[in-house]
Amino acid sequence: MFKVSLVVGARPNFVKAAPLFYALKKIPSIEVELVHTGQHYDVNMSDVFFSQLELPIPDVNLEVGSKSHGKQIAEMLIKLEEHYTSSKPDLVVVFGDTNSTLAGALSAVKLGIKVAHVEAGVRSFDMTMPEEINRILVDRISDLLFIPDKYANSNLKKEGIPPHKIFLVGNIVIDTLVKYQGKVESMEKDVMNKANLNPFQYAVATIHRAGNVDEEKRLKEIMNILERLAQKIPIVFPVHPRTRKKIEEMGYKPEKGLKFLEPLGYLEFIALLKNSRIVFTDSGGVQTESSYLGIPCLTLRENTEWIITLRKGTNHLVGYDIDLIERIVDKILNGEPKGEKVARKPSKIEYWDGKTSERISEIISNFLKEQSH
């Protein structure tokens, strides 16, 4: 019997871990445990995701909570080392680019435990982003690198990662999107009514990256952009707790046309996204979800790790150029009948098909058997 630890800590990790948890559970020779660092810990940022994604209560919750990057990672390393020493997993699986991802991988490697990284190889080439540093470090120390697209493959090869460690499996976020399409559809009407919205007559905004939120000047610039765009189309903005704190510290109040919401559960957010005309975001996950759903996405950053969505999806990398943003928004709004449902075509990206977790689980099973011989 092999033991596999899935380490999660933040909303993006939960969305990626859920399909793999269930794919691995189907393999009789594998025991799966779920380790929650507690990086995201309140009801809207953690509990609701576990219940909606049908994940069990974690086998262990380290309850690290919100701290500076250094303190948070340090506490995770100490507590994860203690857990791994007693649990003795054969493989630790980490997801994406959060502090939990880095701590989960680093503490395992120091104990000689093999590591798999889901969503490996994606690069923004912006070393001011904490997420970019996490990605690069985790990829250097992982034994299995599960990549979402050909661009990730190219990045890893340039960095000297041996090809036998790299596996093109697709984007695991799409597995969750595909699995819950029926549930999302069944709640769309309720979500619209609760937020007092009409389908296809609004845009969605999500902003949470440190580079956009921590600098008051940049955050003010983004809020000014959203205010101007809200004169063209109403914008609903589910506000991340960290973002809300910074906005309140600035003394900002939302203007007419810009509506703040509390953070939403996964299903509610996808229902909101699916029925929108446009999404404005700095989130990697939202870039991929909107691309799959065919929702026009404007990414308020100067770089993106999801080049494939620019090439094959509906994503536009716009930075903070309000004139460029307005031109693209006008083109989208003028190119579609107002308030009518538009036939959205999912982007055809190789292996973004809802079966990524099956591919990963098979590779993990074969890897563990090889390691035991």
Residue pairs with C-beta under 8 A, 6 or more apart in sequence:
1 29
1 30
1 31
2 29
2 30
2 31
2 90
2 91
2 368
2 372
3 30
3 31
3 33
3 87
3 88
3 89
3 90
3 91
4 24
4 30
4 31
4 32
4 33
4 89
4 90
4 91
4 92
4 93
4 364
4 368
5 33
5 35
5 84
5 87
5 89
5 91
5 92
5 93
5 104
5 108
6 17
6 20
6 21
6 24
6 32
6 33
6 34
6 35
6 93
6 95
7 13
7 35
7 37
7 80
7 92
7 93
7 94
7 95
7 100
7 101
7 103
7 104
8 14
8 17
8 34
8 35
8 36
8 37
8 58
8 95
8 100
9 36
9 37
9 38
9 39
9 40
9 64
9 76
9 98
9 99
9 100
9 101
9 104
10 39
10 40
10 45
10 98
10 99
10 100
11 40
11 45
11 46
11 49
11 266
12 95
12 96
12 98
12 284
12 285
13 95
13 96
13 98
13 100
13 101
14 46
14 49
14 50
14 53
14 55
14 266
15 49
15 53
15 173
15 176
15 266
15 285
16 95
16 96
16 118
16 119
16 172
16 173
16 176
17 34
17 55
17 93
17 95
18 53
18 54
18 55
18 176
19 172
19 175
19 176
19 179
19 356
19 357
20 93
20 118
20 172
20 357
20 360
20 361
21 32
21 34
21 55
22 357
23 357
23 358
23 360
23 361
24 30
24 32
24 361
24 364
25 32
26 361
27 361
27 365
29 365
29 368
29 369
30 364
30 365
30 368
33 59
33 60
33 87
33 89
34 55
34 56
34 58
34 59
35 58
35 59
35 60
35 62
35 80
35 83
35 104
36 46
36 58
36 60
36 61
36 62
37 62
37 64
37 76
37 79
37 80
37 99
37 100
37 103
37 104
38 61
38 62
38 63
38 64
38 65
39 64
39 65
39 66
39 72
39 76
39 98
39 99
39 100
40 46
41 63
41 65
41 66
42 241
44 241
44 262
44 263
44 264
44 265
45 241
45 263
48 265
48 266
49 55
49 265
49 266
50 56
50 57
50 58
52 180
52 265
52 266
52 267
53 176
53 180
53 266
60 83
60 87
62 75
62 76
62 79
62 80
62 83
64 72
64 75
64 76
64 79
65 72
66 72
67 75
69 99
69 130
72 99
73 99
73 102
73 103
76 99
76 100
76 103
76 104
76 107
77 103
77 106
77 107
80 103
80 104
80 107
80 108
81 107
81 110
81 111
84 92
84 107
84 108
84 111
84 113
85 111
89 108
89 113
90 113
90 114
90 368
90 371
91 113
91 114
91 115
91 116
91 364
91 367
91 368
92 104
92 105
92 108
92 113
92 114
92 115
92 116
93 115
93 116
93 117
93 118
93 364
94 100
94 101
94 102
94 104
94 105
94 115
94 116
94 117
94 118
94 138
94 142
95 101
95 117
95 118
95 119
95 172
96 118
96 119
96 284
97 119
97 122
97 131
97 132
97 134
97 135
97 138
97 284
98 131
98 134
99 130
99 134
101 117
101 134
101 138
102 134
102 137
102 138
104 115
105 115
105 117
105 137
105 138
105 141
105 142
106 137
106 138
106 141
108 114
108 115
109 115
109 141
114 143
114 144
114 367
114 371
115 138
115 141
115 142
115 143
115 144
116 142
116 143
116 144
116 145
116 146
116 360
116 364
116 367
117 138
117 139
117 142
117 144
117 145
117 146
118 146
118 172
118 360
119 146
119 147
119 148
119 171
119 172
120 135
120 138
120 139
120 142
120 145
120 146
120 147
120 152
120 156
120 166
121 139
121 145
121 147
121 148
121 151
121 152
121 153
121 155
121 156
121 161
121 166
122 135
122 147
122 148
122 151
122 152
122 155
122 284
122 305
122 306
123 132
123 135
123 136
123 152
123 155
123 305
124 131
124 132
124 301
124 303
124 304
124 305
125 132
125 303
126 132
126 302
126 303
127 133
128 211
129 209
129 210
129 211
130 210
131 209
131 284
131 305
132 305
135 305
136 159
139 145
139 156
139 159
139 161
140 159
140 161
142 165
143 165
143 367
144 165
144 167
144 363
144 364
144 367
145 156
145 161
145 165
145 166
145 167
146 167
146 169
146 172
146 356
146 360
146 363
147 153
147 156
147 166
147 167
147 168
147 169
148 169
148 170
148 171
148 172
148 288
148 308
148 351
148 352
148 356
149 168
149 170
149 171
149 308
149 349
149 350
149 351
150 168
150 308
150 350
151 307
151 308
152 168
153 166
153 168
156 166
157 163
157 166
167 359
167 360
167 363
168 350
168 351
169 351
169 356
169 359
169 360
169 363
170 349
170 350
170 351
170 352
170 353
170 355
170 356
170 359
171 288
171 292
171 349
171 351
171 352
171 356
172 356
172 357
172 360
173 285
173 288
173 289
174 288
174 292
174 352
174 353
174 354
174 356
175 354
175 355
175 356
175 357
176 266
177 270
177 289
177 292
177 293
177 354
178 353
178 354
179 354
180 266
180 267
180 270
183 267
184 267
184 270
184 271
184 274
185 271
187 267
187 268
187 271
188 199
188 271
188 274
188 275
191 268
191 271
191 272
191 275
192 198
192 199
192 271
192 275
195 236
195 259
195 261
195 272
197 234
197 236
197 272
197 275
198 339
199 275
199 339
199 341
200 275
200 276
200 277
200 339
200 340
200 341
200 342
201 233
201 234
201 277
201 338
201 339
202 233
202 234
202 235
202 236
202 276
202 277
203 229
203 233
203 234
203 235
203 236
203 276
203 277
203 278
203 279
203 280
204 235
204 236
204 237
204 238
204 272
204 273
204 276
204 278
204 279
204 280
204 281
205 226
205 235
205 236
205 237
205 279
205 280
205 281
206 237
206 238
206 240
206 279
206 280
206 281
206 282
206 283
206 286
207 213
207 219
207 222
207 237
207 240
207 243
207 280
207 281
207 282
207 300
208 240
208 242
208 243
208 282
208 283
209 282
209 283
209 301
211 218
211 282
211 301
212 218
212 219
212 222
212 282
212 300
212 301
213 219
213 240
213 242
213 243
213 246
214 246
216 246
216 249
216 250
218 320
219 243
219 246
219 247
219 250
220 250
220 252
221 320
222 300
222 320
223 247
223 252
224 322
225 280
225 300
225 320
225 322
225 325
226 235
226 237
226 258
226 280
227 255
227 257
227 258
228 322
228 326
229 235
229 280
229 325
229 326
229 329
230 255
230 256
230 257
230 258
231 257
232 326
232 329
232 330
232 333
233 257
233 277
233 278
233 329
233 333
234 257
234 258
234 259
235 257
235 258
235 259
235 280
236 259
236 261
236 272
237 254
237 258
237 259
237 260
237 261
238 261
238 262
238 263
238 264
238 269
238 272
239 247
239 260
239 261
239 262
239 263
240 263
241 263
244 260
254 260
264 272
270 289
273 279
273 286
273 289
273 290
273 293
273 295
274 293
274 295
276 295
277 295
277 296
277 332
277 333
277 336
278 295
278 296
278 297
278 298
278 329
278 332
278 333
279 286
279 290
279 295
279 296
279 297
279 298
280 298
280 300
281 287
281 290
281 297
281 298
281 299
281 300
282 299
282 300
282 301
284 304
284 305
284 306
286 297
287 297
287 299
287 304
287 306
287 309
287 313
287 315
288 306
288 309
288 313
288 352
290 296
290 297
290 313
290 314
290 315
291 297
291 306
291 309
291 312
291 313
291 314
291 315
291 347
291 349
292 313
292 346
292 347
292 349
292 352
293 344
293 346
294 314
294 344
294 345
294 346
294 347
295 314
295 344
296 314
296 316
296 328
296 332
297 309
297 313
297 314
297 315
297 316
298 315
298 316
298 318
298 325
298 328
298 329
299 315
299 316
299 317
299 318
300 318
300 319
300 320
301 317
301 319
302 317
302 319
302 320
303 317
304 310
304 315
304 317
306 313
306 315
308 349
309 315
309 347
310 316
310 317
312 347
312 348
312 349
313 347
313 349
314 347
316 328
318 324
318 325
318 328
336 342
351 359
